[in-house]
Amino acid sequence: MTANLTLDLLGPAIPDSIVVDGLQDAKWTAPFSWIAAAHPELGVVVVDGGSAVRPGADHFSFVHKGIPSLYIHTPPPACP
């Protein structure tokens, strides 16, 4: 299987979460909830960020061609 992974804005997880966009755009062989479950000592929560289909994004050309794509990033800090 060919797929595209875009890792962007990976820094300190706020609040200990990793956002994954594109989970619902394609059928994956395993759910991504196993990532956090396999390493509970990390205290990381995997958040479904919705669709990876965003024109202008680095990964959009892959999505447009039908290549499964995940955009993995940390959430933005909360606005004051």
DSSP file with accessible surface (Angstrom, degrees, kcal/mol):
  #  RESIDUE AA STRUCTURE BP1 BP2  ACC     N-H-->O    O-->H-N    N-H-->O    O-->H-N    TCO  KAPPA ALPHA  PHI   PSI    X-CA   Y-CA   Z-CA
    1    1 A M              0   0  162      0, 0.0     2,-0.4     0, 0.0     0, 0.0   0.000 360.0 360.0 360.0 135.9    0.0    0.0    0.0
    2    2 A T        +     0   0  107      2,-0.0     2,-0.3     0, 0.0     0, 0.0  -0.854 360.0 161.4 -99.6 137.2    1.2    3.5   -0.8
    3    3 A A        -     0   0   46     -2,-0.4     2,-0.5    64,-0.1    66,-0.2  -0.969  32.4-127.8-150.6 161.0    0.4    6.3    1.5
    4    4 A N  E     -a   69   0A  25     64,-2.7    66,-2.5    -2,-0.3     2,-0.5  -0.959  17.0-167.7-115.5 131.2    1.5    9.8    2.4
    5    5 A L  E     -a   70   0A 108     -2,-0.5     2,-0.6    64,-0.2    66,-0.2  -0.983   1.7-167.1-117.2 125.2    2.4   10.9    5.9
    6    6 A T  E     -a   71   0A  19     64,-2.8    66,-3.2    -2,-0.5     2,-0.6  -0.962   0.9-168.0-112.2 118.0    2.9   14.6    6.6
    7    7 A L  E     +a   72   0A 112     -2,-0.6     2,-0.4    64,-0.2    66,-0.2  -0.940  22.2 161.0-105.4 119.1    4.5   15.4   10.0
    8    8 A D        +     0   0   59     64,-2.3    66,-0.5    -2,-0.6     3,-0.1  -0.995  52.0   5.7-144.3 145.5    4.1   19.1   10.7
    9    9 A L  S    S+     0   0  120     -2,-0.4    65,-1.1     1,-0.2     2,-0.8   0.867  72.9 170.8  52.8  40.6    4.3   21.4   13.7
   10   10 A L        +     0   0   89     63,-0.2    -1,-0.2    -3,-0.1     3,-0.1  -0.754  20.0 123.1 -85.2 113.5    5.4   18.6   16.0
   11   11 A G        -     0   0   41     -2,-0.8     3,-0.0    -3,-0.1     2,-0.0  -0.658  68.9 -20.8-143.7-157.7    6.4   20.1   19.3
   12   12 A P  S    S-     0   0  114      0, 0.0     2,-0.2     0, 0.0    -1,-0.1  -0.364  76.1-113.9 -58.7 127.6    5.4   19.7   22.9
   13   13 A A    >   -     0   0   28     61,-0.1     3,-1.5    -3,-0.1     5,-0.1  -0.509  28.0-131.3 -68.1 130.7    1.9   18.1   22.8
   14   14 A I  T 3  S-     0   0   77      3,-0.4    -1,-0.0     1,-0.4    -3,-0.0  -0.962  96.4  -3.9-123.2 112.5   -0.6   20.5   24.2
   15   15 A P  T 3  S-     0   0  105      0, 0.0    -1,-0.4     0, 0.0    30,-0.1   0.189 123.5 -76.1 -92.4  94.2   -2.2   19.0   26.3
   16   16 A D  S <  S+     0   0   95     -3,-1.5    29,-2.2     1,-0.2     2,-0.3   0.861  94.1 128.5  57.2  41.0   -0.4   15.7   25.5
   17   17 A S  E     -b   45   0A  14     27,-0.2     2,-0.4    58,-0.1    -3,-0.4  -0.949  47.5-155.8-127.0 151.5   -2.3   15.1   22.3
   18   18 A I  E     -b   46   0A  42     27,-2.6    29,-3.0    -2,-0.3     2,-0.4  -0.990  18.2-145.5-120.0 129.1   -1.4   14.3   18.7
   19   19 A V  E     -bC  47  73A  16     54,-3.4    54,-2.5    -2,-0.4     2,-0.5  -0.823  11.0-166.4 -98.0 132.9   -3.9   15.3   16.1
   20   20 A V  E >   -bC  48  72A   4     27,-2.8    29,-2.6    -2,-0.4     3,-0.5  -0.959   2.8-164.3-121.9 110.9   -4.2   13.0   13.0
   21   21 A D  E 3  S+ C   0  71A   5     50,-2.8    50,-2.2    -2,-0.5    30,-0.2  -0.767  70.9  39.4 -90.6 139.9   -6.2   14.4   10.0
   22   22 A G  T >>  +     0   0    0     28,-3.8     3,-0.9    -2,-0.4     4,-0.6   0.428  67.0 125.4 105.7   1.5   -7.3   11.9    7.4
   23   23 A L  T <4 S+     0   0   32     -3,-0.5     3,-0.3    27,-0.5     5,-0.2   0.839  83.3  40.1 -61.5 -31.2   -8.4    9.0    9.6
   24   24 A Q  T 34 S+     0   0  144     26,-0.3    -1,-0.2     1,-0.2    27,-0.1   0.486  98.7  76.9 -97.4  -2.0  -11.8    9.0    8.0
   25   25 A D  T <4 S+     0   0   69     -3,-0.9     2,-0.3    25,-0.2    -1,-0.2   0.681 105.0  18.2 -81.5 -19.0  -10.7    9.6    4.4
   26   26 A A  S  < S-     0   0   28     -4,-0.6     2,-0.6    -3,-0.3    -1,-0.1  -0.962  84.2-100.2-145.9 162.1   -9.4    6.1    3.8
   27   27 A K        -     0   0  200     -2,-0.3     2,-0.3    -3,-0.0    -3,-0.1  -0.790  39.2-162.1 -88.2 119.8   -9.8    2.6    5.2
   28   28 A W        -     0   0   57     -2,-0.6     4,-0.0    -5,-0.2    -5,-0.0  -0.776  23.3-128.4-101.6 148.3   -6.8    1.8    7.4
   29   29 A T  S    S+     0   0  148     -2,-0.3    -1,-0.1     1,-0.1    -2,-0.0   0.765  94.3  25.4 -69.5 -25.1   -6.0   -1.8    8.3
   30   30 A A  S    S-     0   0   41     -3,-0.0    -1,-0.1     0, 0.0     2,-0.1  -0.998  88.8-108.8-137.8 142.3   -5.8   -1.0   12.0
   31   31 A P    >   -     0   0   93      0, 0.0     3,-1.1     0, 0.0     4,-0.1  -0.403  24.9-129.6 -68.0 148.3   -7.4    1.8   14.0
   32   32 A F  T >> S+     0   0   45      1,-0.2     3,-1.3     2,-0.1     4,-0.5   0.527  94.1  87.6 -80.0  -2.4   -5.0    4.5   15.2
   33   33 A S  H 3> S+     0   0   85      1,-0.2     4,-1.7     2,-0.2     3,-0.3   0.765  75.5  71.7 -65.3 -19.9   -6.3    4.2   18.8
   34   34 A W  H <> S+     0   0  135     -3,-1.1     4,-2.6     1,-0.2    -1,-0.2   0.786  82.8  71.3 -66.8 -23.1   -3.7    1.5   19.3
   35   35 A I  H <> S+     0   0   63     -3,-1.3     4,-0.7     1,-0.2    -1,-0.2   0.961 106.9  33.1 -58.6 -53.5   -0.9    4.1   19.1
   36   36 A A  H >< S+     0   0   27     -4,-0.5     3,-0.7    -3,-0.3    -1,-0.2   0.889 117.7  55.7 -71.3 -36.2   -1.7    5.5   22.5
   37   37 A A  H 3< S+     0   0   75     -4,-1.7    -2,-0.2     1,-0.2    -1,-0.2   0.850 102.3  56.4 -66.3 -32.7   -2.8    2.2   23.9
   38   38 A A  H 3< S+     0   0   51     -4,-2.6    -1,-0.2     1,-0.3    -2,-0.2   0.747 119.2  30.7 -70.9 -24.1    0.5    0.5   23.1
   39   39 A H    X<  +     0   0   92     -3,-0.7     3,-2.0    -4,-0.7     5,-0.4  -0.505  63.6 160.2-134.6  67.5    2.5    3.1   25.1
   40   40 A P  G >  S+     0   0   95      0, 0.0     3,-1.2     0, 0.0    -1,-0.1   0.772  70.2  73.4 -62.9 -21.2    0.3    4.3   28.0
   41   41 A E  G 3  S+     0   0  137      1,-0.3    -5,-0.0    -3,-0.1    -2,-0.0   0.739  89.6  60.4 -65.3 -19.0    3.5    5.6   29.8
   42   42 A L  G <  S-     0   0  112     -3,-2.0    -1,-0.3    -6,-0.2    -6,-0.0   0.736  94.9-143.8 -79.1 -23.0    3.7    8.4   27.2
   43   43 A G    <   +     0   0   44     -3,-1.2     2,-0.4    -4,-0.4    -2,-0.1   0.821  44.5 152.6  64.7  31.9    0.3    9.8   28.3
   44   44 A V        -     0   0   43     -5,-0.4     2,-0.5    -8,-0.2   -27,-0.2  -0.767  34.0-153.9 -99.9 139.2   -0.5   10.8   24.7
   45   45 A V  E     -b   17   0A  85    -29,-2.2   -27,-2.6    -2,-0.4     2,-0.6  -0.933  11.2-140.7-109.6 130.7   -4.0   11.0   23.3
   46   46 A V  E     -b   18   0A  32     -2,-0.5     2,-0.4   -29,-0.2   -27,-0.2  -0.836  20.7-160.8 -92.3 121.5   -4.6   10.5   19.6
   47   47 A V  E     -b   19   0A  58    -29,-3.0   -27,-2.8    -2,-0.6     2,-0.7  -0.886  19.2-126.2-107.8 130.6   -7.3   13.0   18.4
   48   48 A D  E     -b   20   0A  69     -2,-0.4   -27,-0.2   -29,-0.2     3,-0.1  -0.658  22.9-169.4 -74.6 113.2   -9.2   12.5   15.1
   49   49 A G        -     0   0   23    -29,-2.6   -28,-0.2    -2,-0.7     2,-0.2   0.336  33.4-123.7 -88.3   5.9   -8.6   15.8   13.3
   50   50 A G        +     0   0   24    -30,-0.4   -28,-3.8     2,-0.0   -27,-0.5  -0.522  63.2   2.8  88.5-153.1  -11.2   15.1   10.6
   51   51 A S        -     0   0   48    -30,-0.2   -28,-0.0    -2,-0.2    19,-0.0  -0.318  46.5-150.2 -74.6 148.6  -10.5   15.2    6.9
   52   52 A A        +     0   0    0     17,-0.2     2,-1.2   -31,-0.1    11,-0.1   0.365  66.4 113.4 -92.8   1.6   -7.0   15.7    5.3
   53   53 A V        +     0   0   70     10,-0.1    -2,-0.1    16,-0.0   -31,-0.0  -0.639  34.2 141.9 -81.0  97.4   -8.6   17.3    2.3
   54   54 A R    >   -     0   0  102     -2,-1.2     3,-2.2     3,-0.0     6,-0.3  -0.886  48.4-131.2-138.3 103.2   -7.5   20.9    2.5
   55   55 A P  T 3  S+     0   0  108      0, 0.0     3,-0.1     0, 0.0     4,-0.0  -0.265  95.4  28.7 -53.9 137.6   -6.6   22.7   -0.8
   56   56 A G  T 3  S+     0   0   79      1,-0.4     2,-0.1     2,-0.0     5,-0.0   0.249  91.7 124.2  94.7 -13.8   -3.2   24.4   -0.4
   57   57 A A  S X  S-     0   0   31     -3,-2.2     3,-1.4     1,-0.1     4,-0.4  -0.454  74.1-114.6 -77.7 155.4   -1.9   21.9    2.1
   58   58 A D  T 3  S+     0   0  126      1,-0.3     3,-0.4     2,-0.1     4,-0.2   0.842 116.3  44.7 -56.1 -36.2    1.4   20.1    1.5
   59   59 A H  T >> S+     0   0    3      1,-0.2     4,-1.9     2,-0.1     3,-0.7   0.482  84.5  97.1 -90.7  -1.0   -0.4   16.7    1.2
   60   60 A F  H <> S+     0   0   54     -3,-1.4     4,-3.2     1,-0.3     5,-0.2   0.874  77.8  57.5 -61.7 -37.7   -3.4   17.9   -0.9
   61   61 A S  H 3> S+     0   0   74     -4,-0.4     4,-1.2    -3,-0.4    -1,-0.3   0.876 108.5  47.8 -63.0 -33.7   -1.9   16.7   -4.2
   62   62 A F  H <4>S+     0   0   80     -3,-0.7     5,-2.6    -4,-0.2     3,-0.3   0.940 113.3  46.7 -69.4 -46.3   -1.6   13.2   -2.8
   63   63 A V  H ><5S+     0   0   29     -4,-1.9     3,-1.8     1,-0.2    -2,-0.2   0.925 109.4  55.2 -60.2 -43.6   -5.2   13.3   -1.5
   64   64 A H  H 3<5S+     0   0  138     -4,-3.2    -1,-0.2     1,-0.3    -2,-0.2   0.833 107.2  50.1 -60.6 -31.7   -6.4   14.7   -4.9
   65   65 A K  T 3<5S-     0   0  166     -4,-1.2    -1,-0.3    -3,-0.3    -2,-0.2   0.402 123.1-105.6 -87.4   1.0   -4.8   11.7   -6.7
   66   66 A G  T < 5S+     0   0   62     -3,-1.8    -3,-0.2     1,-0.3    -2,-0.1   0.626  71.9 144.1  87.1  12.8   -6.5    9.2   -4.3
   67   67 A I      < -     0   0   50     -5,-2.6    -1,-0.3    -6,-0.2   -64,-0.1  -0.763  58.4-112.1 -86.6 123.6   -3.4    8.3   -2.3
   68   68 A P        -     0   0   31      0, 0.0   -64,-2.7     0, 0.0     2,-0.4  -0.308  43.9-171.7 -56.2 133.6   -4.3    7.8    1.4
   69   69 A S  E     -a    4   0A   3    -66,-0.2     2,-0.4   -47,-0.2   -64,-0.2  -0.990  18.8-165.3-136.3 139.0   -2.8   10.6    3.4
   70   70 A L  E     -a    5   0A   2    -66,-2.5   -64,-2.8    -2,-0.4     2,-0.6  -0.980   7.2-158.0-121.1 136.0   -2.4   11.4    7.1
   71   71 A Y  E     -aC   6  21A  35    -50,-2.2   -50,-2.8    -2,-0.4     2,-0.5  -0.961  15.8-167.8-113.0 110.9   -1.5   14.8    8.4
   72   72 A I  E     +aC   7  20A  32    -66,-3.2   -64,-2.3    -2,-0.6     2,-0.3  -0.892  22.6 137.3-108.1 125.2    0.0   14.4   11.9
   73   73 A H  E     - C   0  19A  22    -54,-2.5   -54,-3.4    -2,-0.5   -64,-0.2  -0.963  51.1 -98.6-155.8 167.6    0.5   17.4   14.1
   74   74 A T        -     0   0   16    -65,-1.1   -56,-0.2   -66,-0.5   -61,-0.1  -0.654  50.3 -99.2 -89.5 152.8    0.2   18.8   17.6
   75   75 A P        -     0   0   23      0, 0.0   -61,-0.2     0, 0.0    -1,-0.1  -0.373  42.4-101.2 -69.3 153.2   -2.9   20.9   18.4
   76   76 A P        -     0   0  107      0, 0.0     3,-0.1     0, 0.0    -3,-0.0  -0.386  45.7 -94.7 -69.6 151.2   -2.5   24.7   18.3
   77   77 A P        -     0   0   90      0, 0.0     2,-0.1     0, 0.0   -63,-0.0  -0.347  50.1 -94.0 -63.0 149.7   -2.1   26.4   21.7
   78   78 A A        -     0   0   94      1,-0.1     0, 0.0    -3,-0.1     0, 0.0  -0.380  40.1-117.2 -64.2 140.6   -5.4   27.7   23.1
   79   79 A C              0   0  120      1,-0.1    -1,-0.1    -3,-0.1     0, 0.0  -0.582 360.0 360.0 -78.0 140.8   -6.0   31.3   22.4
   80   80 A P              0   0  179      0, 0.0    -1,-0.1     0, 0.0     0, 0.0  -0.198 360.0 360.0 -68.8 360.0   -6.2   33.6   25.4
